[in-house]
Amino acid sequence: MRERMVARNTLEYLAACLPPELDAKARLLALQCALRADAAGCVVISSGLLRAMRLAGDPGPWQDLEDAWWVHPGSADRANPVRLMDGAGTSHPRAVRARAADWALRVGGVNAFKCLGPHSVLTGLVLAAYGVNGVGLGSAERLAHLCGLRSAGQLHAELDALMGAGFLMSWTLGPDGRAVVWRLHPTVDAGSRP
């Protein structure tokens, strides 16, 4: 699915350019901004989209992105389009990025996340983007970096939470103890709501 690949590429781009200490809420917002921006790096994030992301009325993620020099200062007042400082995340055609943004929003909005926080949403989104036919394998260190987590231990805690919520069917460490193998719930992988 091309949307998954574009979301994965954008997650890689964000992991490389955003500060490691940036909050998961800001990372989720940055993902939607990068995927929805026009060729000039401008994007309008509607209040409905912010509600769907559970970010309505929270100026913190916008301020964090301004402080990270990822959006132009003062552009996040939502009266005007937000302007990205770096348009490198907009390299795919806009229509394809828009479908990827919708895919990410569907995955991030699954019922399993209702009682979980933004780190779980971001971790689940990364796992869905990197899984193939519902199964994934990746370095725990790399996955933690993509999820904005500080350690593999934090990743393990998020994986446990995702299993408890029904987003994951299973997860385990590989034989070397550094790789993670996971299996998504089938309805998550299909893009529907469990």
Residue, then its C-alpha position, 0 to 999 in steps of 0.5 A: m500500500r503506497e500510503r503506508m510507504v509514504a507515511r513510513n518515509t515521513l516518519e523517517y524524515l521526522a525522526a531525523c529532523l526533529p529533536p529527540e526530546l520532542d513530545a509525541k503529540a508534537r510528532l503526531l501533529a508534525l506528521q499530519c502537517a508534513l503529509r498535508a502541506d502543499a508544495a510551498g510547505c503551507v498547510v491548514i490543520s482544521s479544528g476537526l482534525l485536531r479534535a480527531m487527533r485529541l489535540a484540540g485546545d492544546p497549544g503545546p504541540w504547536q509551541d513545541l514545533e515552533d521551538a524546534w524551528w519546524v514551523h514558522p514562529g507565530s504561524a500556528d495561530r490557525a487563523n492562517p496556514v501553518r508554514l513549515m520551515d523545512g519542506a523536505g517532508t513534502s517530496h511525494p505528490r500531494a494527493v498521495r501524501a493526503r491519502a497517507a495522512d488519512w491512513a495515519l489518522r485512521v490507524g491513530g484513531v482506532n478504538a484501542f487507543k481510547c485509553l492510551g496516550p500519545h506515545s502509544v498512538l505514535t508507537g502503534l502508527v510506526l508499527a503499522a507503517y513498518g509491518v508487512n501483512g500485519v507482521g513486523l521485525g525491527s531493531a528495538e533501538r531504531l523503533a524507539h527512535l522513530c517513536g520518540l522514546r528514549s530507550a528500548g525499555q520504554l518501547h517494551a512498555e508501549l508494546d505491552a500497553l498496545m497488546g493490552a489494548g488489543f492493537l497488537m496480537s503479540w510481540t517478542l524480542g528476537p533471539d539476539g534481544r535487540a530485534v522486536v517481532w510484532r503482529l498487529h491485530p488483523t482489523v488494525d492492519a486492514g485499516s478498520r477500527p477494532 
